[in-house]
Amino acid sequence: MGIPRELALEMYRRMRLIRRFEERVVELVNDNEIPGITHEYIGQEAVAVGVCAALRPDDAITSTHRGHGHVIAKGGDVRYMMAELMGRETGYNRGRGGSMHIADVQIGVYGANGIVGAGCPMACGAAYVFRRQGDRVVVAFFGDGAINQGVVHESLNLAAILDLPVVFVCENNLYAITTPIRSVTRNELWRRAEAYGIPARPVDGMDVEAVYGAAVEAVARARAGGGPSFLECRTYRYSGHYTAERNLPHVRYRTEEEIEQWRQRDPIRTWRQRMLERGWATEAELDGIDGEIERALEEAVAFARQSPWPDPATALEYMYAEPMEGIPARGWR
Amino acid sequence: MRQIRYLQAIQEALYQEMQRDPRVFILGEDIRVSMRGTTRGFVEAFGPERVLDMPISEAAFTGFATGAAMAGFRPIVEYQIPSLVYVAFDQLANQAAKMPYMLGGQVRLPITYLVMGAGAKNNAAGQHSDNPYPFLLHAGFKVVLPSTPYDMKGLLISAIRHDDPVFVLCPAALYALRGPVPEEPYTVPLGVGEVKRDGSDVTVIATGHLVQTALQVAEKLAEEGIQLLVWDPRTLLPLDREGLFRVVRRTGRVVILDDSNRTCGFAAEVAALLAEECFDALRAPVQRITRPDVPVPFSPPLEQAVLPGAAQLLQAVRRVLEWKREPSVVVP
């Protein structure tokens, strides 16, 4: 799988942006500048970036509650993301969604989702429309925890029987909150898709090149009318299930050694190393990208901080297409 | 005007809207063969790509419709029985109902959910006899419950053309009802109720097939000189508040006749609303006739015992007519 140098650099940039965005989010949560619950994507960057690099801008994705990485990988703007996380009017969802529901429908992000696996059938519906209109493709991201959700299985079957252009991307980070995947399933996750007649395989989710290669193949099949595919990307989240988990000392479900072992295979560091070895970039060039990212993030934080809060008087807006006179969301005429 | 049956009105509305707008398509279980007849002839007319037979996967095909709507199409989802709504409830309550709001208005979801066989008919027992609209109203869905073939065609066309998710419930008890229906497409606006029979003594607010029950009771009581005003909200959300208040103020005596569970049901909402907004006009306590909070039993006499009907309406009408307000005791 040949990757053009420009794309290789862009993949580095996006992985790095996701990593730094998430680290900044953790700081802002701890400083109480971001309310609510956030779920970091740190460690899994190669999956979102490798998959989205195989997509066209007009393709779509559905995401998970751990969705920041997918949105950035698909081309989301960190200013609007940060503003949404801070609950501001300028955020992607105008402060109505927050971290778990970030969406940018214009660039094909059909929504992060707080219900595990719930994006899969929506991906199928969008794929049905795309297939009738042309050759666009949809990627459904979900975690290993979703593999036991009925609706995911129903969606796999639906995609198979309708030959829908969907790529199912299971991000197996080994834990559904605290529950190890090996304690809730007997077989390998990708084998379940095979049972529905869907080509499926495991992928090294810490290697952006491997993910990209697998995604290119799956996306090409979908685009050519060959139907759905299933990729089980084996990856790891370095941080807890959600930001505040570190404040729960009684919550222990994995060892420091295990985390450290996965860190040794860090997708960003290894990709940087590989690019240097191949002579695709110099240290200075990559440092330059890092610097741009820091500036972009500080600009995003400043943008969010300066953005106004939503007007409480608008709390009922957006519920319905046609606001109902007087008291729109209450449903009275 | 020609007379057609309620079921034919459904078929005609669906057919005409699919003809009018290529983005409209229909999906559901067994709809190509169309056991009920609502989509009879559709595969021949529109092709299999627009008439999608779904596997028995209610959650998946409900979410499928949401995704298709986000991508710009206008899906119609046909549920063969109302209890299937519960099977798909995450995709309804957490997804479709919340998506436009949570996304800050980035998407509209022009989805029509057609719920066949709503309510109890012919001893179908606990899982085939529900009227799930209180759940749907609570989730924020717009809900339509037509009581005549004319209303069905016009309201269903409105629902399909509307940019929000709309539930259209089709009471099983009305399938065979005949009535005048224009051949050409027309709309009945959402959120506008209708006086089905004018009267000056008691206002009966009836929903779905119970509108027909109320009209029959009204005929009977007219022989005794009691004039019932029968009002059909037609849309449960948005509710025609002004229309409701008007008909309540005409008589000051109200009976609500609604075929769903009592607790937190539609009748409870209407009664509360009248207490808030029309207290001054009420001349008797508002009476609610509903189902009790039990599953519908199988055996015919048991089924009869839990379903609201004419006998309870007669009783309730007499009760509100007999009511005399005691003078208030003023404590100095």
Interface residues (C-beta under 8 A of the other chain):
Chain A: A60 T62 G91 Y92 N93 R94 G95 R96 G97 H101 A103 D104 V105 Q106 Y110 G111 N113 G114 I115 A118 C120 P121 M122 A123 C124 G125 A126 A127 Y128 V129 F130 R132 V138 G150 V151 E154 S155 N157 L158 I161 L162 E317 Y318 M319 Y320 A321 E322 M324 A329 G331 W332 R333
Chain B: E49 L52 M54 P55 S57 A59 A60 F61 T62 G63 F64 A65 T66 G67 A68 A69 M70 A71 G72 F73 P75 D90 Q91 N94 Q95 M99 P100 Y101 M102 L103 G104 G105 Q106 V107 R108 P110 L137 G140 K142 H162 D163 D164 G191 V192 L237 P238 L239 D240 R241 E242
